[in-house]
Amino acid sequence: MNPDFLQAEELMDKVAELLDEKPPKKCEVVICPPYLYLELAVDYVQESNFEAGAQNLSSFENGAYTGEISAEMLKNLEVKYVIIGHSERRKYFHEDDTMLLQKVKQALKYNLIPIFCCGEVLEERQGEKYFDVVKSQLSNTILDLNPSEFSHIVIAYEPVWAIGTGVTATSEQAQEMHAFIRGLVKETFNEEIANDTTILYGGSCKPENAKELFANPDVDGGLIGGAALKAKDFVDIIHSF
């Protein structure tokens, strides 16, 4: 829920300018602003080196659900991606597996690409339950899809204990969990689908540690939070690939 409109416009303008000067060679860039700024982001997409995504969507298709934004609305706005199940949505808005699967299916119905988030909190990490937690989050949702549906999913691993805390999972911890997630996909579907699945890391990724994180064989990119509010930091992370 950052920043105000003028700041958002300046941020996107600067990111577009920097990416125009040095286009990304090894990755796709997606900007996911608050709903109010999505049309602005889509306008930039036409002439910039990034795509637009939403931070959330409704689990309902349409109807009397005041304040909700549907998948169809996002598609009509020409948004390409949507984040589903972010740790803050789970924590503050009590979104459970049933609701998240409904959201995923709504997104897929309207040809949006879900960026599906999973990850453990500090107590679960300290209690060495992190594999069980992530397995449950995925098994009850996207791993229940058929192979065709799943092929459109991007997964984002968020170690919740490393979001906004300044604490970052070590490169080894990130690789360990990403490899575990890819293994779950292989076990559920097959090796080809597992190898084709994009798995992002989200947890205090910044220019100083991005290259080391992205060097891991199973870390395919980043879900960038605070660092994305500074154009140069965000673009430096992009060029870490």
Summary of the structure (lengths in Angstrom):
residues: 241
radius of gyration: 17.1
end to end distance: 27.5
largest distance: 47.9
contacts: 759
relative contact order: 0.11
helix: 51%
strand: 11%
